[in-house]
Amino acid sequence: MPRAGLRSGHQGFTLVEMMVGLAVGLFVSLAAISVFVSTRTLQTVSSAGTRMGENSRLAMELLHKDLRSGGFLGCKATLSDPPVNLLVAGNPRFLDTVTDMPGIRGYRGTGTGFSPALNATLAALTPNANSDFISVRVPVEPLSLGLSTPMTSASGAPQVGVSTAGNTIQSGAILLIANCKAAALFQVTEASPATTGNLLHAVGGTFNPGNSTDNFQQVFRGDSAVYRLQTNHYYIAPGTHAGTNSMWRLAFPNPTDPTAAPVPEEVVQGIDRMVISYGLDKGDLTANRYVTADNVGTAWGGVVAVRLQLLSTTVNDGVTLTPQAASFAGGTVSSTDHRLRNQVTEVVTLRNNAP
């Protein structure tokens, strides 16, 4: 039987069919890649934004906590009746003089420097002059230790229980001793106060700032307590991540070893700028107006609230397609990078300055 008229059961694709198939496959592949890239970009932006928000909250929490407890002077001492100050005056890293008893001091960044001017010790931290600088004296752990034995003289060494929970006082610590009648600031010179419970406060030695006298001008008895104090300095400076700024803190005395030099600590990354204004009370128990640090003058005792404005940024670059300008503190901050930026504002009441 002739087979010439039969069609074969095996046929290939024509060139047209092959080109159509390749085009469809390429379209599907491009669509899949586009979805993947879009999802990846969205994930990158979302992750960077989340971290930026977390950094903003952490920075605000640190500042908020210190400002609310800043200027603590015990239950009796007030700004008009400050504690007796045994410390050698003039230490640039600790707010110890009578004029500094409010426990807060600010410096406005002018873009080229600070107003009022920073002393040489604080200027050596090289803070960013586009941001403000703030110093706050705060009580720290242990928050309160009662006297185990009443003092017998105004120059005697206060005694605290060596087995008292939280007695981690170290030599060189700066303490406030107070009851509801009087208070005094002094530095511990005892070698091992946590072991002996003896809060010796001798004059002289190599302590910084040291005591200028050992006379409390008051005999503190069993109704008294001691509190450990330190001054935290917050400022903005270049961070360890290239191309970014961070919020830094210098604590004095050194929290780890009060006899050692304080070490600047990078506490929050991605904080680009910080602007602070101070609410002054004119006698009606509220903040009547907010001014910059250089306009407070000598009225730090009248500061009852602080307005904090932080400009945070994503730590990683390449988050946005084009450089983004950000609204901040009544102006606009331009940039040449590809980072997200966001402003956060809070007002904090100073519990120890407010009536």
Residue, then its C-alpha position, 0 to 999 in steps of 0.5 A: m500500500p502506498r505511503a506517500g500520502l500519509r502525514s508523519g505523527h512527529q512534527g516540530f515547532t514552527l519558527v513563529e510558534m517558537m518565537v511566540g513561546l519565547a516571548v511569553g516565557l520572557f514576559v512571565s519571567l520579567a513579571a516574576i522578577s518585577v514582583f520579586v524586586s518590588t517585594r524586596t524593595l518594599q521589604t527593605v524600606s519597611s525594615a529600614g523604617t521600622r528600625m528608624g522608628e525604634n531608634s527614635r523611640l529609644a533616644m526619646e526614652l533615654l532623654h525622657k527618663d533623665l529629664r524627668s529625674g534630673g535635678f533631684l536634690g532630696c525631699k527637702a532641698t529646693l533651688s532657693d535652698p540648695p544642698v551644702n556642696l562639699l565638692v571642689a567647684g568648677n568641674p566641667r563635666f559635673l553640674d556641682t555649683v550653686t548656679d547649676m543646682p537645677g541639674i540641667r544645662g543646655y547649649r544651642g548649636t549654631g552651625t559653627g559652634f555652641s551658645p553658650a560656648l562649651n568648655a574645653t572638656l566638652a568641646a573636645l567631644t567634637p559634637n555636631a554644631n548643627s544640633d544642640f547639647i544638653s547636660v542633666r544631673v540624675p540619680v542612678e542605682p543604687l537609688s536610695l540607701g538608708l544610714s545604718t548608724p547615725m552620724t556623731s558629728a558634721s564631719g563624720a563619715p556616713q555609714v550604710g549597711v554593707s549587706t544592703a541590697g543595691n549597695t554597689i557604691q564605689s570609691g570616687a562616686i558622687l553622692l547626695i545625702a539628704n533628709c527632709k531638713a537638709a542635704a549635701l553633695f560629696q565624693v566618696t574617698e573610702a577605698s571599698p565603700a561597698t565592703t565597709g559601708n563607710l562613706l569617708h569623704a576626705v579632702g584632697g587626694t587625686f579624686n576628680p573633682g574631690n572634696s573642698t571640705d569634709n563638713f556637712q554643716q549638719v549631723f545626719r541621722g537615721d532618717s537620712a538616705v544617700y543617693r548616687l548622682q552622675t551627670n549625663h551629657y547628650y549630643i550628636a556626633p558622627g556615628t560608627h556607621a559610615g555616613t551617619n550621625s548618632m546620639w552619644r552620651l558622656a557619663f560623669p563620673n564613669p559608671t564602671d569606675p568613678t576613678a577612671a576617665p569617662v568614656p563617650e558612648e554611642v547610645v543610639q544610631g541614626i539620630d541625625r539632629m537634635v533641637i531642644s527648647y526650654g519651657l520657662d515658668k513666670g510664676d503661674l506653675t506652667a511653661n509660659r514660653y519656650v526658648t533656645a538654650d542661649n536665651v535661658g540666661t541664668a534662669w535654669g531654675g525656672v525651666v519646668a519643661v523641655r521640648l525635644q525634636l529629633l531628626s532620625t534617619t535610616v542607618n543604611d543608604g540606598v533606601t530611597l530612589t532619590p535624595q529626600a528633603a525632610s521638614f525639621a524644627g520649622g525648616t527643611v533639611s536637605s540631603t545627598d544620600h538615599r536615606l529615609r528621615n523622620q522628625v519626632t517631637e516630645v515635651v517632657t516635664l521636669r518633675n524636680n523643677a516643676p512646682 
